[in-house]
Amino acid sequence: MTELSERVDVAIIGGGFAGLATAWALRQRGVTDMIVVEREAELGRFASGRSAGLGRQLAEDDDTTALAVRGAQLLREVPQHWRETGSVMSFDDAALADTYVARAAKYGVAVEVLDRDGVLARWPQLAELRLVRALAVPSDGVIAVQPLLRALAAETRLALGTRVTALEPGRVTTTRGAFEARVVVDASGAWAGELTGDEPLLTYKRHVFVLEAQAAPQAPWLWHLGSGEIYLRGDAAGVLVSPCDAARSEPGHQEPDLVGEEHLRKLLDDVAPELAAARIGRRWACQRAFTPDRRMRLGRDDERPWLVWAAGLGGHGATAAPAVGERVADAVVAALRG
């Protein structure tokens, strides 16, 4: 078990994508006197390690899209972390589709507009999907989640199985003792803000299933952004699918339940009867955490110069992680310089 130093320059709370990417980016900037403190005995125990690994660049707002585009750019530099598969994003609202086309142009993401036949050529199982337009995004991909977590953590001191119990300026108290830290990064996911008395994040549980079915060879993953939101991608064991449910939950509560399965079955009955009959081979749930305004909370705290935020990634952590790390690391360096 890693020993806690009496003093470090940077303490990062949380061993998920946000915290580990910050550590990675700090190393790129020459900052090495740091430690990542993680309450669990493994990295990415909650949201990060349970990601479906969809490398999605076009998001719901401009800032998240900018981070995801930059993150994907960095991930492509390491082929074992990113496999370019392309994606399809489908819509039942033409105006929303137009918004995404404009966002793609703004951030330099090439897209191809598809009609219904173009979607069904890639996913013939979705015969009843109600859509008016779709976008093919050739540069999207699939992320190898666990290898990426390990790579981001490489050469970083990790204090696993260590829960932070209190924060004060310059001091971090844990279940294994206290130490001094010039800068603290709150990257604790669904728990962000709990120790500082800030407004808590909003946490939601989402289910993911692997069906014993088969996707078309080389099919891109598909995300339907409309009524009956759903995403699917091919998986070695079948078809990975999520009904994109969003039940409010307490931090850390992400056990799969029958409500999530019922939601999935109802969606598939409506849009993909062939898949609705498939047996579920594997199921799990993950947790997504949002700020009240659904914008990531990144950078220095306005009132506490020793505190930097890396929170509220809202399900975009896998793709955006390297860019999130860059932005937060820049804020940490500024804080270290005073």
C-alpha positions as CSV (number, residue, x, y, z in Angstrom):
1,M,0.0,0.0,0.0
2,T,1.3,3.4,-1.0
3,E,2.5,5.4,2.0
4,L,1.1,8.9,2.5
5,S,3.7,11.7,2.4
6,E,3.6,14.4,5.0
7,R,3.3,16.9,2.2
8,V,2.7,17.1,-1.5
9,D,2.1,19.8,-4.1
10,V,-1.1,18.3,-5.4
11,A,-3.7,16.0,-4.0
12,I,-6.2,14.6,-6.4
13,I,-9.4,13.1,-4.9
14,G,-10.8,10.4,-7.1
15,G,-9.4,7.7,-9.3
16,G,-11.7,7.9,-12.2
17,F,-11.3,9.5,-15.6
18,A,-11.3,13.1,-14.3
19,G,-8.7,12.5,-11.6
20,L,-6.4,10.2,-13.5
21,A,-6.5,12.4,-16.6
22,T,-5.6,15.4,-14.5
23,A,-2.6,13.4,-13.1
24,W,-1.6,12.5,-16.6
25,A,-1.8,16.1,-17.9
26,L,0.2,17.3,-14.8
27,R,3.0,14.9,-15.6
28,Q,3.0,16.3,-19.2
29,R,3.6,19.7,-17.6
30,G,6.4,18.6,-15.3
31,V,4.4,18.4,-12.1
32,T,5.2,15.1,-10.3
33,D,4.8,15.8,-6.6
34,M,1.2,14.6,-6.4
35,I,-0.9,11.7,-5.2
36,V,-4.3,10.4,-6.3
37,V,-6.5,9.4,-3.3
38,E,-9.2,6.9,-4.2
39,R,-11.8,5.5,-1.7
40,E,-12.1,2.2,-3.5
41,A,-9.5,-0.6,-3.8
42,E,-9.6,-0.3,-7.6
43,L,-9.6,2.6,-10.2
44,G,-12.8,3.6,-11.9
45,R,-14.9,1.6,-9.5
46,F,-18.1,3.6,-10.3
47,A,-18.9,5.6,-13.4
48,S,-15.6,5.5,-15.2
49,G,-14.9,1.8,-15.1
50,R,-18.5,1.0,-16.1
51,S,-18.5,3.2,-19.3
52,A,-19.8,1.6,-22.5
53,G,-16.8,3.1,-24.2
54,L,-18.5,5.1,-26.9
55,G,-16.2,7.7,-28.4
56,R,-18.7,10.4,-29.1
57,Q,-17.5,13.8,-30.1
58,L,-20.8,15.7,-30.8
59,A,-22.4,16.6,-27.4
60,E,-25.4,18.5,-26.1
61,D,-23.5,21.9,-25.9
62,D,-20.5,23.6,-27.4
63,D,-18.1,23.4,-24.4
64,T,-18.6,19.7,-23.9
65,T,-18.2,19.1,-27.7
66,A,-15.0,21.1,-27.7
67,L,-13.6,18.9,-24.9
68,A,-14.8,15.7,-26.6
69,V,-13.3,16.6,-29.9
70,R,-9.9,17.5,-28.3
71,G,-10.1,14.3,-26.2
72,A,-10.7,12.1,-29.2
73,Q,-7.8,13.8,-31.0
74,L,-5.5,12.8,-28.1
75,L,-6.9,9.3,-27.8
76,R,-6.4,8.6,-31.5
77,E,-2.6,8.9,-30.9
78,V,-2.7,5.7,-29.0
79,P,-4.5,3.0,-31.2
80,Q,-4.8,0.5,-28.3
81,H,-7.1,3.0,-26.6
82,W,-9.2,4.1,-29.6
83,R,-10.7,2.1,-32.4
84,E,-12.3,4.2,-35.1
85,T,-15.6,2.6,-35.9
86,G,-17.7,5.6,-36.9
87,S,-21.1,6.3,-35.5
88,V,-24.7,7.2,-36.4
89,M,-26.7,9.8,-34.5
90,S,-30.4,9.7,-35.4
91,F,-33.1,12.2,-34.7
92,D,-36.9,12.4,-34.7
93,D,-36.6,16.2,-34.7
94,A,-35.2,17.9,-37.8
95,A,-34.4,21.1,-35.9
96,L,-32.3,19.2,-33.4
97,A,-30.5,17.4,-36.2
98,D,-29.7,20.8,-37.8
99,T,-28.2,22.0,-34.5
100,Y,-25.9,19.0,-34.5
101,V,-24.9,19.6,-38.1
102,A,-24.0,23.2,-37.2
103,R,-22.1,22.1,-34.2
104,A,-20.1,19.6,-36.2
105,A,-19.2,22.3,-38.7
106,K,-18.2,24.7,-35.9
107,Y,-15.7,22.1,-34.4
108,G,-14.5,20.6,-37.6
109,V,-16.1,17.2,-37.3
110,A,-17.0,15.8,-40.7
111,V,-20.5,14.3,-40.9
112,E,-22.7,12.8,-43.6
113,V,-26.5,13.3,-43.6
114,L,-28.3,10.0,-43.8
115,D,-31.9,9.2,-44.6
116,R,-33.9,6.3,-43.1
117,D,-32.5,3.8,-45.7
118,G,-28.9,4.8,-44.8
119,V,-29.6,4.1,-41.1
120,L,-31.3,0.7,-41.8
121,A,-28.4,-0.3,-44.1
122,R,-26.2,-0.2,-41.0
123,W,-28.7,-1.4,-38.4
124,P,-31.5,-3.4,-40.1
125,Q,-32.8,-4.5,-36.7
126,L,-34.1,-1.0,-36.1
127,A,-37.0,-1.4,-38.5
128,E,-39.5,0.6,-36.4
129,L,-37.2,3.4,-35.3
130,R,-39.0,6.7,-35.8
131,L,-36.5,9.2,-37.3
132,V,-36.5,12.0,-39.7
133,R,-32.7,12.5,-40.2
134,A,-29.4,11.0,-39.1
135,L,-25.8,11.9,-39.2
136,A,-22.9,9.5,-39.9
137,V,-19.7,10.6,-38.0
138,P,-16.8,8.6,-39.5
139,S,-14.3,9.8,-36.9
140,D,-16.1,8.6,-33.9
141,G,-15.0,5.4,-32.3
142,V,-14.9,2.9,-29.4
143,I,-12.7,3.3,-26.3
144,A,-10.9,0.5,-24.5
145,V,-11.9,1.8,-21.0
146,Q,-9.8,-0.3,-18.6
147,P,-6.5,0.1,-20.6
148,L,-7.1,3.8,-20.8
149,L,-7.6,4.1,-17.1
150,R,-4.4,2.2,-16.5
151,A,-2.5,4.3,-19.0
152,L,-3.6,7.5,-17.4
153,A,-2.6,6.3,-14.0
154,A,0.9,5.1,-15.1
155,E,3.8,6.6,-13.0
156,T,1.4,8.3,-10.6
157,R,1.3,7.6,-6.9
158,L,-2.0,6.1,-5.9
159,A,-3.5,5.7,-2.5
160,L,-6.2,3.2,-3.1
161,G,-8.7,2.1,-0.4
162,T,-8.3,5.5,1.2
163,R,-11.3,7.8,1.8
164,V,-10.9,11.5,2.3
165,T,-12.9,12.6,5.4
166,A,-12.1,16.3,5.6
167,L,-10.6,19.2,3.6
168,E,-9.1,22.4,4.9
169,P,-6.8,24.9,3.2
170,G,-3.5,23.1,2.8
171,R,-4.6,19.9,4.6
172,V,-6.2,16.6,3.6
173,T,-7.5,14.2,6.2
174,T,-8.1,10.6,5.2
175,T,-9.0,7.3,6.9
176,R,-5.2,6.6,6.9
177,G,-4.1,9.9,8.4
178,A,-3.6,13.5,7.3
179,F,-1.1,15.3,5.0
180,E,-0.5,18.7,3.7
181,A,-1.2,19.7,0.1
182,R,-0.7,23.0,-1.6
183,V,-3.5,22.4,-4.1
184,V,-6.4,19.9,-3.9
185,V,-8.3,18.7,-7.0
186,D,-11.9,17.5,-6.3
187,A,-12.4,14.8,-8.9
188,S,-14.6,12.6,-6.7
189,G,-17.4,12.1,-9.2
190,A,-20.8,11.8,-7.7
191,W,-19.4,12.9,-4.3
192,A,-17.8,16.1,-5.6
193,G,-18.5,19.0,-3.3
194,E,-19.5,16.8,-0.4
195,L,-16.4,17.6,1.6
196,T,-16.4,21.3,0.8
197,G,-20.1,22.0,1.6
198,D,-20.8,23.0,-2.0
199,E,-24.0,22.3,-3.9
200,P,-24.1,18.5,-4.5
201,L,-24.1,17.1,-8.0
202,L,-27.2,15.4,-9.4
203,T,-26.6,11.7,-9.9
204,Y,-28.5,9.4,-12.2
205,K,-28.4,5.6,-12.7
206,R,-28.3,4.2,-16.3
207,H,-28.5,0.6,-17.4
208,V,-26.4,-1.2,-20.0
209,F,-27.1,-4.7,-21.4
210,V,-25.4,-7.1,-23.7
211,L,-27.9,-9.0,-25.8
212,E,-27.2,-12.4,-27.3
213,A,-27.7,-11.1,-30.8
214,Q,-25.5,-10.0,-33.7
215,A,-24.8,-6.6,-35.2
216,A,-24.0,-6.2,-38.8
217,P,-20.3,-6.7,-39.5
218,Q,-18.4,-3.4,-39.1
219,A,-21.6,-1.6,-38.0
220,P,-20.9,1.8,-36.4
221,W,-22.4,2.4,-33.0
222,L,-25.8,4.2,-33.1
223,W,-27.3,6.7,-30.7
224,H,-30.9,7.8,-31.2
225,L,-31.3,11.3,-29.8
226,G,-35.1,11.6,-29.6
227,S,-38.2,10.2,-28.0
228,G,-37.2,6.7,-26.9
229,E,-33.5,7.5,-26.6
230,I,-31.3,4.5,-27.0
231,Y,-27.8,3.5,-28.1
232,L,-26.4,0.3,-29.5
233,R,-23.0,-1.0,-30.6
234,G,-21.6,-4.4,-31.6
235,D,-19.8,-6.3,-28.8
236,A,-17.7,-9.4,-28.8
237,A,-20.5,-11.1,-26.9
238,G,-23.4,-9.7,-28.9
239,V,-25.1,-6.3,-29.1
240,L,-24.5,-3.8,-26.3
241,V,-27.5,-1.6,-25.7
242,S,-28.7,1.0,-23.3
243,P,-32.2,2.4,-22.9
244,C,-30.6,5.7,-21.8
245,D,-32.7,5.6,-18.6
246,A,-32.0,8.2,-15.9
247,A,-33.3,7.4,-12.5
248,R,-32.1,9.6,-9.7
249,S,-29.9,7.8,-7.3
250,E,-27.6,8.3,-4.3
251,P,-23.8,8.4,-5.0
252,G,-22.4,4.9,-5.4
253,H,-25.8,3.3,-5.9
254,Q,-25.7,1.6,-9.3
255,E,-27.0,-1.9,-9.0
256,P,-29.0,-3.0,-12.0
257,D,-32.8,-3.5,-11.4
258,L,-35.9,-4.8,-13.1
259,V,-37.1,-1.3,-13.8
260,G,-34.2,-0.7,-16.1
261,E,-34.8,-4.1,-17.9
262,E,-38.5,-3.3,-18.3
263,H,-37.6,0.1,-19.9
264,L,-35.2,-1.7,-22.3
265,R,-37.8,-4.3,-23.3
266,K,-40.5,-1.6,-24.0
267,L,-38.1,0.4,-26.1
268,L,-37.0,-2.6,-28.1
269,D,-40.6,-3.8,-28.6
270,D,-41.3,-0.4,-30.2
271,V,-38.2,0.0,-32.4
272,A,-36.4,-3.4,-32.8
273,P,-38.7,-6.4,-32.3
274,E,-36.0,-8.8,-33.4
275,L,-33.7,-7.6,-30.6
276,A,-36.6,-7.5,-28.1
277,A,-36.7,-11.3,-28.2
278,A,-33.0,-11.7,-27.6
279,R,-31.7,-13.1,-24.3
280,I,-29.7,-10.8,-22.0
281,G,-26.3,-12.2,-21.5
282,R,-24.9,-9.5,-19.2
283,R,-26.2,-6.4,-17.4
284,W,-24.8,-3.6,-15.3
285,A,-25.6,-0.1,-14.3
286,C,-23.4,3.0,-14.1
287,Q,-23.8,6.4,-12.6
288,R,-23.6,9.8,-14.3
289,A,-23.1,13.0,-12.3
290,F,-24.2,16.5,-13.4
291,T,-23.9,20.0,-12.1
292,P,-27.3,21.8,-11.8
293,D,-26.7,23.6,-15.1
294,R,-25.3,20.4,-16.7
295,R,-22.0,22.1,-17.5
296,M,-18.8,20.5,-16.4
297,R,-17.3,22.1,-13.3
298,L,-13.6,22.5,-14.3
299,G,-11.0,24.9,-13.0
300,R,-10.1,26.9,-9.9
301,D,-12.7,27.7,-7.3
302,D,-13.7,31.3,-7.2
303,E,-13.3,31.7,-3.5
304,R,-10.8,29.1,-2.5
305,P,-7.5,29.4,-4.4
306,W,-6.2,26.1,-3.1
307,L,-9.2,24.2,-4.6
308,V,-9.6,23.0,-8.3
309,W,-12.6,21.3,-9.7
310,A,-12.8,18.3,-12.1
311,A,-16.4,17.3,-11.7
312,G,-19.7,16.9,-13.5
313,L,-18.5,15.1,-16.6
314,G,-22.1,13.8,-17.1
315,G,-21.3,10.7,-19.1
316,H,-18.7,12.2,-21.4
317,G,-15.7,11.3,-19.3
318,A,-14.3,8.5,-21.5
319,T,-14.0,10.7,-24.7
320,A,-13.3,14.0,-23.0
321,A,-10.9,12.8,-20.3
322,P,-7.6,13.9,-21.9
323,A,-8.9,17.3,-22.7
324,V,-10.5,17.6,-19.2
325,G,-7.1,16.7,-17.8
326,E,-5.4,19.4,-19.8
327,R,-7.8,22.1,-18.7
328,V,-7.7,21.1,-15.0
329,A,-4.0,20.7,-15.0
330,D,-3.5,24.2,-16.4
331,A,-5.6,25.5,-13.5
332,V,-3.5,23.5,-11.0
333,V,-0.3,24.9,-12.4
334,A,-1.7,28.4,-12.1
335,A,-2.7,27.7,-8.5
336,L,0.8,26.4,-7.7
337,R,2.3,29.6,-9.1
338,G,0.0,31.6,-6.9
